């Protein structure tokens, strides 16, 4: 049994304080068959509401959010309350200490927004299940 709610789609939410980054990610992920972007949020409170409402399979998460919020707080909530949800952290901060903090806290991947947008898309696209086989 596929772990996702809809075994033919991967539902993604984007948590980032930049409307431009949100639009870019929504567009980029929208080019992949089998990925549905269910919504975007820009701070911890709206991110937690979005996650509770949408039941995503994947959260794409920025390190710094609006109002001085930190993505690590969203990550901790997801790993504690939604253990089946996969988290992909993305940031312009490429310092190993931040990367290692997010990976140790439960993020499955960490990508540099300035250079690895397509790698993040490809990582998420790899989660899309193959179409069901047709009987002969």
N, C-alpha and C positions, 0 to 999 in steps of 0.2 A: 504494500500500500504506500502510495506517495505521501510524504509528510505534509504537503500543502493542502489547504482547504479545497481549492479547485485544482485537480491534478493535471489540467491542461494549461493553466496560466500561472504565472508568478506575479503576485500582487506586491507592488513596491510603493513605499512612501519616501519622500525626500524631505529631509530636515536640514535646512540651510538658511542662514540669515540674508543671503544675497538673492534678490529676485532674479537677477541675471543668471546666476548659477542654477537656480531652480528651473528656469525656462530651458536652459541648455541641457540639463539632465533629463527633464521631461521629454524634450525633443529627441535626444540621443537614445534614451531607453524606448521611446515610442517607435523607433525604427526596427526594433527586434520583435518578430512575431512571438507571441506567447508571454509578453510582458505587458502588464497593465499598471500604469502609475495611478494610484488611487487618491493621491493628494500630496500637498506640501505644507510644511509648517516652518516657522522661523524662530521659535523660542521653546523652552521646555514645556510650559503649560499647554501650548497648542499642539506640540508634538505628542504629549501624553494623551490628549484627547483624540487626536487623529489615529494614533495606534490603537486605542481602545475601540474607536468607532469602526475602523477599516479592517482590523485583523490582518495586517500585511504578512507576507512571507519574508520580505526583506525590508530593512530600514537602511537607507543611505543617509549617513549622519555626519554633519560638519562638527568640528571641534569647538569653534566659537559660534555662539548663537546671539540673537538679539537680547537686549537688556542686560548684557554681561553674563547671560546664561552659558553654561558649558554642556557640550554634547555628552560628556562622561556621565552626567546625571540621567540623561535619557538612556544611555547604554546600560547603566546599572538597573534602571527600572525594567528594561526589556529582558535582561538576563535573569532577573529575579522573578518577574511576573509573566513573562512570555518566553519560556525557554526554547520553544521551537522556532522563534523568529531569528533570522540571520541578520547580522548587522555588518555593514560595510562602512567604515569610517573614511572620510575624505577631508583633506585640509591642505592649505598652503604651507602649513608647518611640517617640515620634513625631518625634524629632529628625531633621532632615534629614541630619546626618552619619551616623547609624546606618542610616537608609533608604538613603542613597547608597552606603554601604559594602557592604551586602547586595546591592544591585542591581549594583554594579560587580563583585562577586565571583561573580555568576552567577544570583542569584535573579531570577525573571521578574516577580515582583510582591511588594509589601510592603504589608501591611494593618495598620491600628490595631485591636487586639483590642477596645478599649473602644467603638469606633464602627463598625467595618467588617466585622463577622462575616459579614453577608449578602453583602457585596460579594465577600469571599473565596469564599464558596459559589458565587456566580454566576460568578466567574472560572473556577473549577474545572468547574462545570456546562457552561460553554461548550466545554470540551474533549471532552465526551461526543459520540461520533460519532452521526450520525442513524441510525435503524434502516435495515437494507437494504430497498431497494425491492422490492415484490412484482411478479412477472411478471404481465402482463395476460392 
